[in-house]
């Protein structure tokens, strides 16, 4: 079975989004526009409330799915469909914006520690761009965590590992979203569909991500080349990373802020709907 080698290591850039939230961004930058079908990847986290309390006031989305995975802290959310609630530590919100939704996400200051999490944007194919919006909100208790070997633990958000399936289902890109933790001097090998785009995001420690000895430390994104599996091991330090894969759409992309469609004309339609007040059906 062929092992995927690392083709690129991407360092994050700091950006300000929303009303003034400081983020580390690795996908949707001048360096890396997108990684089909993934359109954006952000890592937010700080002990300073001024880095995140301004939050993301009411804003629109069309044509994509947004995935929020919290490590610590709480984010309050509400939307134009009447949904509202709080995403807490290790919770996941997988939102299919489809034809259009208005929502807001407002981080809350924790009593102690820091607020930290990730946001991923996944593209929708042309035939589903205008589908009805929906949520999959998953609490931490619903996310299975398995021990593969001594020193190797994996949380399965989407996809399947050793016959255990993650709670997020019915996503067109057939994604896999794993949170992998390795103690020092441990190893992890995992088979993936050969045609999938695969990346990892290291957010704690360091590890070796292929058979060529590519050492990657936090906080960096790892892009893998072709192959049937990935192989990761640690040396003297522990490691924690997200492993994310999905089926490329191979479709044209037209993007403007929170809208991602297939043509510039469709972007113009979205802006026109927003201006006319017909964005949300």
Residue frames relative to the residue before (quaternion, step in Angstrom):
aa qw qx qy qz dx dy dz
X 1.0000 0.0000 0.0000 0.0000 0.00 0.00 0.00
X 0.3853 -0.7557 0.4821 0.2191 3.59 -0.74 1.04
X 0.3363 -0.7390 0.5589 0.1686 3.54 -0.99 0.97
X 0.4159 -0.6868 0.5351 0.2627 3.59 -0.93 0.85
X 0.2437 -0.7491 0.5989 0.1442 3.56 -0.98 0.89
X 0.5541 -0.5842 0.4737 0.3568 3.53 -1.26 0.45
X 0.1999 -0.7886 0.5715 0.1072 3.58 -0.83 0.99
X 0.8129 -0.0050 0.0379 0.5812 3.57 1.15 -0.55
X 0.1688 -0.7343 0.6470 0.1170 3.54 -1.23 0.65
X 0.1488 -0.8170 0.5563 0.0293 3.55 -0.66 1.16
X 0.2742 -0.7528 0.5792 0.1505 3.56 -0.76 1.08
X 0.4691 -0.6842 0.4696 0.3023 3.61 -0.94 0.75
X 0.2429 -0.7083 0.6342 0.1926 3.52 -1.32 0.38
X 0.4358 -0.6803 0.5183 0.2806 3.57 -1.10 0.63
X 0.0064 0.7819 -0.6225 0.0336 3.56 -0.95 0.94
X 0.3241 -0.6950 0.5996 0.2290 3.53 -1.34 0.33
X 0.0037 0.8045 -0.5925 0.0413 3.57 -0.80 1.02
X 0.7475 0.3620 -0.2819 0.4803 3.56 -1.31 0.16
X 0.7611 -0.3128 0.2660 0.5021 3.55 -0.94 -0.92
X 0.7633 -0.2982 0.1715 0.5469 3.57 1.31 0.18
X 0.3389 0.7204 -0.5202 0.3092 3.57 0.78 1.10
X 0.3086 -0.7637 0.5443 0.1590 3.56 -0.78 1.08
X 0.0207 -0.8255 0.5598 -0.0691 3.57 -0.68 1.18
X 0.3288 -0.6465 0.6307 0.2758 3.51 -1.36 0.33
X 0.0569 -0.8176 0.5730 -0.0047 3.61 -0.70 1.06
X 0.1106 -0.8079 0.5770 0.0470 3.56 -0.94 0.92
X 0.7419 0.2233 -0.1750 0.6075 3.60 1.18 -0.47
X 0.7398 0.2741 -0.3061 0.5328 3.56 -0.94 1.08
X 0.4778 0.6107 -0.4681 0.4238 3.52 0.87 1.10
X 0.6795 -0.4429 0.3632 0.4585 3.58 -1.28 0.02
X 0.6676 0.5046 -0.2960 0.4604 3.58 1.12 -0.65
X 0.8035 0.0559 0.0122 0.5926 3.60 0.91 -0.95
X 0.2719 -0.8056 0.5094 0.1323 3.55 -0.17 1.33
X 0.7593 -0.2207 0.1621 0.5902 3.57 0.82 -1.00
X 0.2394 -0.7296 0.6260 0.1359 3.53 -1.35 0.31
X 0.3398 -0.8175 0.4256 0.1876 3.54 0.40 1.37
X 0.5847 -0.2459 -0.7703 0.0656 1.67 -1.49 2.07
X 0.5002 0.6766 -0.4122 0.3496 3.61 1.25 0.25
X 0.2443 -0.8295 0.4984 0.0618 3.52 -0.71 1.19
X 0.7971 0.0128 0.0317 0.6028 3.59 1.17 -0.53
X 0.0447 0.7653 -0.6421 -0.0110 3.53 -1.20 0.61
X 0.0249 -0.7983 0.5996 -0.0500 3.54 -0.73 1.20
X 0.1533 -0.7346 0.6540 0.0954 3.52 -1.25 0.68
X 0.0352 -0.7962 0.6040 0.0021 3.57 -0.59 1.12
X 0.2832 0.7628 -0.5465 0.1981 3.56 -1.01 0.75
X 0.2390 0.7643 -0.5637 0.2024 3.54 -0.77 1.02
X 0.3840 -0.6771 0.5730 0.2563 3.53 -1.30 0.46
X 0.6243 0.5170 -0.3298 0.4839 3.57 1.31 -0.14
X 0.3897 -0.7525 0.4745 0.2382 3.64 -0.37 1.14
X 0.5905 0.5882 -0.3753 0.4055 3.60 1.12 -0.52
X 0.6042 0.5688 -0.3522 0.4329 3.58 1.23 -0.32
X 0.8416 0.1939 -0.0707 0.4992 3.62 1.13 -0.45
X 0.5395 0.6778 -0.4078 0.2885 3.64 1.08 -0.48
X 0.5658 0.5972 -0.3943 0.4096 3.63 1.13 -0.50
X 0.2297 -0.8548 0.4446 0.1376 3.56 1.25 -0.50
X 0.5340 -0.5913 0.5065 0.3297 3.49 -1.37 -0.43
X 0.2080 -0.7974 0.5558 0.1092 3.62 0.04 1.26
X 0.7865 -0.3746 0.2182 0.4399 3.53 -1.35 0.34
X 0.1501 0.7791 -0.5880 0.1572 3.58 -0.74 1.13
X 0.4744 -0.7044 0.4574 0.2638 3.61 -1.15 0.57
X 0.0585 -0.7402 0.6626 0.0979 3.53 -1.43 0.25
X 0.0634 0.7671 -0.6384 0.0098 3.54 -1.23 0.56
X 0.8434 0.2925 -0.1856 0.4108 3.54 -1.17 0.71
X 0.7479 0.3497 -0.1959 0.5292 3.60 1.26 0.00
X 0.3308 -0.6656 0.6087 0.2777 3.50 -1.44 -0.09
X 0.1649 -0.7742 0.6034 0.0966 3.57 -0.97 0.86
X 0.1399 -0.8002 0.5828 0.0223 3.54 -0.90 1.01
X 0.0584 -0.7901 0.6101 0.0044 3.56 -0.68 1.12
X 0.0229 -0.7786 0.6264 -0.0295 3.57 -0.82 1.06
X 0.2076 -0.8046 0.5500 0.0835 3.55 -0.55 1.20
X 0.2670 -0.7271 0.6062 0.1805 3.53 -1.14 0.72
X 0.7881 -0.1053 0.1021 0.5978 3.57 0.99 -0.86
X 0.7136 0.4151 -0.3281 0.4591 3.54 -1.19 0.56
X 0.3854 -0.7164 0.5405 0.2148 3.55 -1.36 -0.05
X 0.1075 -0.7574 0.6407 0.0649 3.55 -1.19 0.68
X 0.2621 -0.7462 0.5923 0.1542 3.58 -0.81 1.02
X 0.0281 -0.8095 0.5864 -0.0041 3.59 -0.98 0.78
X 0.0647 0.7556 -0.6518 -0.0020 3.53 -1.33 0.42
X 0.1237 -0.8187 0.5596 0.0365 3.58 -1.18 0.48
X 0.6995 -0.4980 0.3489 0.3754 3.51 -1.40 0.13
X 0.6111 0.5332 -0.3572 0.4633 3.60 1.27 -0.06
X 0.5839 -0.5963 0.3629 0.4145 3.56 1.31 -0.06
X 0.4870 0.6474 -0.4443 0.3826 3.59 1.25 0.12
X 0.1256 0.7641 -0.6302 0.0566 3.55 -1.17 0.60
X 0.2628 0.7625 -0.5629 0.1809 3.54 -1.20 0.48
X 0.4486 -0.6608 0.5320 0.2811 3.51 -1.34 -0.32
X 0.2270 -0.7313 0.6282 0.1381 3.55 -1.01 0.91
X 0.1153 -0.8254 0.5521 0.0260 3.57 -0.61 1.15
X 0.8022 -0.3016 0.2098 0.4706 3.53 -1.33 -0.17
X 0.8586 0.0546 -0.1139 0.4969 3.55 -0.88 1.14
X 0.4573 0.6327 -0.4797 0.4006 3.60 1.21 0.48
X 0.2191 -0.7580 0.6028 0.1188 3.54 -1.31 0.44
X 0.0633 -0.7515 0.6539 0.0609 3.54 -1.12 0.74
X 0.0664 -0.7843 0.6168 -0.0037 3.57 -0.63 1.18
X 0.0345 -0.8392 0.5411 -0.0415 3.57 -0.20 1.31
X 0.1961 -0.7460 0.6278 0.1045 3.55 -0.86 1.04
X 0.2576 -0.8096 0.5063 0.1480 3.59 -0.27 1.22
X 0.1211 -0.8434 0.5155 0.0905 3.58 1.12 -0.66
X 0.8635 -0.0820 0.0748 0.4919 3.57 -0.93 -0.97
X 0.7521 -0.3768 0.2081 0.4991 3.57 1.14 -0.32
X 0.0900 0.7692 -0.6268 0.0855 3.52 -1.02 0.88
X 0.2314 -0.7178 0.6353 0.1661 3.54 -1.23 0.57
X 0.1516 0.7979 -0.5749 0.0995 3.58 -0.78 0.92
X 0.1918 -0.7591 0.6066 0.1379 3.51 -1.33 0.27
X 0.1439 -0.7598 0.6316 0.0563 3.52 -1.23 0.69
X 0.0145 -0.8245 0.5627 -0.0570 3.55 -0.52 1.21
X 0.3157 -0.7670 0.5308 0.1741 3.60 -0.37 1.23
X 0.2691 -0.7519 0.5848 0.1422 3.54 -1.18 0.72
X 0.4934 -0.6604 0.4760 0.3063 3.56 -1.04 0.74
X 0.3539 -0.7466 0.5171 0.2234 3.63 -0.65 1.03
X 0.5928 -0.5714 0.4266 0.3743 3.57 -1.19 0.53
X 0.7789 -0.0648 0.0365 0.6227 3.55 1.14 -0.66
X 0.7180 0.4106 -0.3141 0.4661 3.56 -1.21 0.40
X 0.5262 -0.6364 0.4663 0.3174 3.53 -1.21 -0.47
X 0.4443 -0.6269 0.5602 0.3095 3.51 -1.34 0.30
X 0.1207 0.8045 -0.5684 0.1227 3.58 -0.81 0.98
X 0.2693 0.7574 -0.5701 0.1697 3.53 -1.10 0.73
X 0.4147 -0.6956 0.5414 0.2260 3.53 -1.35 -0.16
X 0.0776 -0.7558 0.6407 0.1107 3.53 -1.28 0.44
X 0.1093 -0.7721 0.6261 0.0007 3.50 -1.00 1.07
X 0.1720 -0.7451 0.6310 0.1306 3.58 -1.08 0.75
X 0.1240 -0.7763 0.6171 0.0353 3.55 -0.94 1.02
X 0.4362 -0.7150 0.4844 0.2529 3.57 -0.84 0.98
X 0.2919 -0.7073 0.6127 0.1978 3.52 -1.32 0.49
X 0.4947 -0.6430 0.4763 0.3390 3.63 -1.02 0.64
X 0.7098 -0.4707 0.3154 0.4185 3.56 -1.24 0.46
X 0.6884 0.5079 -0.2957 0.4252 3.59 0.90 -0.87
X 0.7447 0.3639 -0.2147 0.5167 3.61 1.25 -0.31
X 0.3596 0.7617 -0.4800 0.2451 3.60 1.26 0.02
X 0.7899 0.2916 -0.1400 0.5210 3.58 0.96 -0.86
X 0.2913 0.7604 -0.5212 0.2555 3.57 1.14 0.64
X 0.6208 -0.5471 0.3982 0.3959 3.58 -1.23 0.39
X 0.5020 -0.6644 0.4551 0.3152 3.64 -0.86 0.88
X 0.0566 0.7897 -0.6101 0.0309 3.57 -1.20 0.55
X 0.3089 -0.7297 0.5825 0.1810 3.52 -1.35 0.36
X 0.0510 -0.6936 0.7074 0.1266 3.47 -1.38 0.41
X 0.0207 -0.8063 0.5904 -0.0294 3.57 -0.32 1.25
X 0.0776 -0.8298 0.5512 -0.0393 3.53 -0.54 1.24
X 0.3088 -0.7506 0.5590 0.1697 3.55 -0.77 1.07
X 0.6785 -0.5144 0.3427 0.3969 3.56 -1.21 0.60
X 0.6572 0.5418 -0.3095 0.4229 3.58 0.99 -0.84
X 0.6634 0.5056 -0.2974 0.4645 3.59 1.24 -0.41
X 0.6149 0.5506 -0.3446 0.4471 3.59 1.26 -0.25
X 0.3331 -0.7646 0.5091 0.2130 3.63 -0.47 1.11
X 0.1073 -0.7616 0.6364 0.0587 3.55 -1.14 0.75
X 0.0546 -0.8196 0.5702 -0.0069 3.55 -0.70 1.08
X 0.3381 -0.6920 0.5986 0.2202 3.53 -1.28 0.53
X 0.2780 -0.7831 0.5340 0.1558 3.58 -0.51 1.17
X 0.7535 -0.0809 0.0986 0.6449 3.52 0.94 -1.04
X 0.6722 -0.4356 0.3600 0.4784 3.56 -1.22 0.03
X 0.8185 0.2255 -0.1851 0.4949 3.56 -0.75 1.08
X 0.7122 0.3785 -0.2505 0.5355 3.61 1.28 0.07
X 0.0606 0.7970 -0.5948 0.0851 3.56 -0.57 1.21
X 0.0944 -0.8060 0.5842 0.0067 3.56 -1.02 0.86
X 0.2077 -0.7234 0.6454 0.1302 3.55 -1.03 0.91
X 0.2183 -0.7964 0.5577 0.0841 3.56 -0.79 1.07
X 0.1436 -0.8086 0.5687 0.0451 3.56 -0.30 1.28
X 0.7728 -0.0580 0.0600 0.6291 3.56 0.97 -0.92
X 0.6899 0.4345 -0.3389 0.4694 3.55 -1.08 0.66
X 0.4096 -0.7009 0.5391 0.2244 3.53 -1.31 -0.30
X 0.0143 0.7791 -0.6258 0.0353 3.54 -1.08 0.81
X 0.8464 -0.0457 -0.0175 0.5303 3.56 -0.75 1.12
X 0.7246 -0.4527 0.2364 0.4627 3.56 1.00 0.86
X 0.6129 0.5183 -0.3513 0.4820 3.59 1.29 0.01
X 0.2123 -0.8075 0.5438 0.0840 3.57 -0.73 1.12
X 0.4676 -0.6628 0.5149 0.2773 3.52 -1.16 0.70
X 0.5939 -0.6283 0.3782 0.3310 3.61 -1.15 0.52
X 0.6221 0.5167 -0.3574 0.4672 3.64 1.17 -0.37
X 0.0482 0.8178 -0.5647 0.0999 3.57 -0.60 1.17
X 0.7989 0.3441 -0.2385 0.4318 3.53 -1.44 0.02
X 0.4004 0.6636 -0.5129 0.3690 3.56 0.88 1.04
X 0.5171 -0.6944 0.3976 0.3038 3.59 -0.69 1.09
X 0.6848 0.5056 -0.2966 0.4330 3.60 0.92 -0.84
X 0.3384 -0.7693 0.4840 0.2436 3.61 1.31 0.02
X 0.1523 0.8606 -0.4778 0.0887 3.60 0.93 0.88
X 0.1962 -0.6945 0.6672 0.1846 3.45 -1.43 0.24
X 0.0043 0.7849 -0.6173 0.0533 3.57 -0.85 0.99
X 0.0645 0.8135 -0.5660 0.1176 3.55 -0.31 1.32
X 0.2177 -0.7232 0.6410 0.1370 3.55 -1.19 0.71
X 0.0640 -0.8517 0.5179 -0.0483 3.56 -0.22 1.36
X 0.0719 -0.7903 0.6084 0.0115 3.57 -0.89 1.01
X 0.0430 -0.7884 0.6136 -0.0068 3.57 -0.88 1.00
X 0.3640 -0.6838 0.5843 0.2418 3.53 -1.03 0.80
X 0.6778 -0.4518 0.3605 0.4544 3.58 -1.26 0.15
X 0.8438 0.1271 -0.1448 0.5010 3.54 -1.16 0.83
X 0.4856 0.6073 -0.4610 0.4276 3.54 0.90 1.09
X 0.1826 -0.7864 0.5779 0.1192 3.58 -1.23 0.28
X 0.1255 -0.7722 0.6223 0.0273 3.53 -1.24 0.67
X 0.0254 0.7765 -0.6288 0.0322 3.56 -0.89 0.98
X 0.0165 0.8213 -0.5652 0.0761 3.55 -0.85 0.96
X 0.3552 -0.7297 0.5499 0.1974 3.56 -0.95 0.96
X 0.0572 -0.7851 0.6166 -0.0074 3.54 -1.08 0.85
X 0.6065 -0.5402 0.4091 0.4159 3.61 -1.12 0.50
X 0.5286 -0.6862 0.4073 0.2896 3.55 -0.78 1.06
X 0.7094 0.4652 -0.2563 0.4633 3.59 1.11 -0.68
X 0.5367 0.6490 -0.3993 0.3624 3.62 1.24 -0.06
X 0.4296 -0.6064 0.5970 0.3022 3.51 -1.32 0.49
X 0.0520 -0.8182 0.5723 -0.0174 3.59 -0.83 0.99
X 0.1152 0.7685 -0.6275 0.0495 3.54 -1.01 0.86
X 0.2166 -0.7384 0.6213 0.1477 3.54 -1.32 0.37
X 0.1555 -0.7616 0.6188 0.1131 3.54 -1.17 0.58
X 0.2361 -0.7829 0.5669 0.0997 3.54 -0.57 1.23
X 0.0028 0.8317 -0.5549 0.0180 3.58 -0.65 1.06
X 0.7603 0.1595 -0.1686 0.6067 3.58 1.29 0.08
X 0.8575 0.1694 -0.1188 0.4710 3.55 -1.05 0.82
X 0.3763 -0.6993 0.5466 0.2657 3.55 -1.15 -0.69
X 0.0201 0.8029 -0.5955 0.0213 3.54 -1.24 0.47
X 0.4748 -0.6348 0.5305 0.3003 3.54 -1.37 0.24
X 0.2119 -0.8641 0.4547 0.0424 3.55 -0.49 1.27
X 0.7895 0.1324 -0.1624 0.5768 3.62 1.11 0.39
X 0.6583 -0.5196 0.3684 0.4012 3.56 -1.30 -0.03
X 0.5955 0.5496 -0.3735 0.4515 3.58 1.27 -0.01
X 0.5515 -0.6628 0.3675 0.3486 3.58 1.28 0.10
X 0.3103 0.7725 -0.5022 0.2340 3.60 1.13 0.58
X 0.1850 -0.8011 0.5660 0.0607 3.55 -0.42 1.29
X 0.0232 -0.7989 0.6000 -0.0338 3.57 -0.81 1.06
X 0.1333 -0.7974 0.5863 0.0508 3.56 -0.90 0.97
X 0.6191 -0.5252 0.4261 0.3991 3.56 -1.31 0.28
X 0.7340 -0.2801 -0.6128 -0.0847 1.64 -1.94 1.55
X 0.1966 0.7851 -0.5539 0.1952 3.58 -0.33 1.27
X 0.3490 -0.7091 0.5738 0.2146 3.54 -1.25 0.57
X 0.2182 -0.7814 0.5797 0.0761 3.55 -0.97 0.96
X 0.1474 -0.7719 0.6133 0.0793 3.59 -0.81 1.02
X 0.2362 -0.7889 0.5569 0.1082 3.57 -0.84 1.03
X 0.4354 -0.6754 0.5351 0.2607 3.52 -1.22 0.60
X 0.7666 -0.3541 0.2627 0.4668 3.55 -1.31 -0.33
X 0.3689 0.7068 -0.5564 0.2340 3.52 -1.25 0.51
X 0.5360 -0.6504 0.4551 0.2873 3.53 -1.35 0.05
X 0.8064 0.0855 -0.0492 0.5830 3.59 1.20 -0.28
X 0.2893 -0.7077 0.5995 0.2368 3.54 -1.33 0.20
X 0.1485 -0.7766 0.6088 0.0645 3.52 -1.20 0.61
X 0.0059 -0.8035 0.5912 -0.0697 3.56 -0.67 1.18
X 0.0723 0.7861 -0.6139 0.0046 3.57 -1.07 0.67
X 0.3385 -0.7256 0.5641 0.2019 3.53 -1.27 0.47
X 0.3365 -0.7139 0.5765 0.2114 3.51 -1.27 0.48
X 0.8576 -0.0848 0.0699 0.5024 3.60 -0.33 -1.18
X 0.7269 0.3735 -0.2295 0.5286 3.59 1.27 -0.14
X 0.4933 -0.6242 0.4987 0.3441 3.60 -1.15 0.50
X 0.2197 -0.7694 0.5936 0.0859 3.54 -1.32 0.31
X 0.0324 0.7566 -0.6529 -0.0163 3.52 -1.18 0.67
X 0.0983 0.8045 -0.5745 0.1138 3.55 -0.83 1.00
X 0.3994 -0.6488 0.5821 0.2840 3.52 -1.35 0.32
X 0.1360 -0.7571 0.6337 0.0819 3.56 -1.01 0.84
X 0.0111 0.8223 -0.5612 0.0930 3.55 -0.52 1.23
X 0.0667 0.7887 -0.6082 0.0596 3.56 -0.91 0.92
X 0.0668 0.8006 -0.5936 0.0480 3.54 -1.24 0.46
X 0.5836 -0.5966 0.4440 0.3261 3.52 -1.31 0.44
X 0.4037 -0.7103 0.5129 0.2635 3.65 -0.67 1.00
X 0.3959 -0.7245 0.5152 0.2302 3.58 -1.08 0.74
X 0.1659 -0.8180 0.5276 0.1579 3.58 1.14 -0.68
X 0.4768 0.6301 -0.4571 0.4083 3.55 0.93 0.98
X 0.5895 -0.5617 0.4215 0.3991 3.61 -1.15 0.43
X 0.2132 -0.7792 0.5824 0.0912 3.54 -1.13 0.77
X 0.0055 -0.7414 0.6711 -0.0045 3.54 -1.00 0.98
X 0.0263 0.8294 -0.5552 0.0572 3.58 -0.56 1.11
X 0.0333 0.7556 -0.6532 0.0376 3.49 -1.21 0.73
X 0.8137 -0.1697 0.0683 0.5518 3.55 -0.23 1.28
X 0.8423 -0.1583 0.1266 0.4994 3.60 -0.74 -1.07
X 0.6209 0.5119 -0.3488 0.4804 3.60 1.28 0.15
X 0.0361 0.7676 -0.6396 0.0189 3.58 -0.98 0.88
X 0.0523 0.7947 -0.5958 0.1035 3.54 -0.49 1.28
X 0.6244 -0.5581 0.3923 0.3805 3.59 -1.25 -0.29
X 0.7974 0.1735 -0.0855 0.5716 3.59 1.16 -0.51
X 0.6124 -0.5410 0.4190 0.3959 3.61 -1.19 0.42
X 0.6095 0.5658 -0.3512 0.4303 3.59 1.08 -0.69
X 0.6513 0.5053 -0.3133 0.4715 3.59 1.05 -0.73
X 0.5986 0.5318 -0.3542 0.4831 3.58 1.14 -0.58
X 0.6436 0.5168 -0.3132 0.4697 3.57 0.98 -0.85
X 0.6178 0.5348 -0.3374 0.4674 3.59 1.06 -0.74
X 0.6529 0.5189 -0.3152 0.4529 3.59 0.95 -0.87
X 0.6637 0.4941 -0.2996 0.4750 3.58 0.95 -0.89
X 0.6435 0.5167 -0.3205 0.4650 3.57 1.01 -0.81
X 0.6419 0.5175 -0.3226 0.4649 3.60 0.96 -0.83
X 0.6435 0.5262 -0.3191 0.4551 3.56 1.00 -0.85
X 0.6797 0.4935 -0.2854 0.4616 3.58 0.94 -0.90
X 0.7105 0.4587 -0.2513 0.4708 3.59 1.03 -0.81
X 0.4703 -0.6819 0.4404 0.3463 3.59 1.23 -0.27
X 0.5747 0.5837 -0.3755 0.4337 3.58 1.25 0.43
X 0.3326 0.7811 -0.4736 0.2344 3.57 1.29 0.25
X 0.7539 0.2932 -0.1560 0.5669 3.56 0.95 -0.95
X 0.3227 -0.7732 0.5176 0.1734 3.55 -0.64 1.16
